[in-house]
Amino acid sequence: MDCAEDDCDRPAVVELHVPWAENRLVCAAHARVLGRQDGVVADPKPDADDELLG
């Protein structure tokens, strides 16, 4: 599965739990940025390749 962010074709390796919106699966790069927002929790997908998580 690809990252849920627009114009990103990286593999989704992290699930973001967003209190004000639906959860979404994103790549490691977007998870690092979006996971810094207050209330957002980033959970690595259990089947994600460690190399892709950065």
Buried (B, 14 or more C-beta within 10 A) or exposed (E): EEBBBEEBEBBBBBBBBBEEEEEBBBBBBBBEEBBEEEEBEBEBBEEBEEEBEE
